[in-house]
Amino acid sequence: MQDFVFYSNKFNLNDLAEKEKSLGNNEVVLCKNFSDAELAELKNKLKEKFSVKFFTCFLLLKMNSKELNKFKNKTDFIGVLGGNVSINKFAVTDKRIDFLIKPCIEGRLSFDTAIARIAKENSTEILIPFSQFLNSGYSSRVSLTKNYVFCLKIAKKFKLNYSVISFAGNLNELRSLKDLQSFKNFLEKKFESALKWTQKSLWIQFLCL
């Protein structure tokens, strides 16, 4: 089973592997806007044996075709950190991009049927970061919940592949795939139910450390 993390020097790969393994996650994708030197250093570390299988994902933080061309064949995957209509559309338009990560933010919905239709054509997978909720205040979480509920309604209509990932920035933000799947199931509920669940301590159940 596969999880994604927002990789940085906060992670020790052995500690990360053991923590992910204890949570039932056997494959871990390390996402970062790598420099050449950082990627070379990481690949050297990954020559060692770990208790989980690691993959690399170059993370585009903006619409940058130059970076995409440069790193396409250097990492296992290419992902785009979304959040607005323009970058979301960029992420799903290029077939070389594997993942659109964080398609929604609080406020105005930034994922629509036009983006979903292109994502379907190009087989772009949609990834929802659990850490986005974890690191938001209560009012932002409610807005995020609303947006992702509608996002997944559209994704289901177009039969897109989508998942909830930890996208952890440190070990404390990691979650088991069972918990991530439960959160995905929650987002797939109607918004009215989502709000009711939120008021009944959703965040205690899912967000406590």
Summary of the structure (lengths in Angstrom):
residues: 209
radius of gyration: 16.7
end to end distance: 22.1
largest distance: 49.1
contacts: 656
relative contact order: 0.13
helix: 48%
strand: 18%
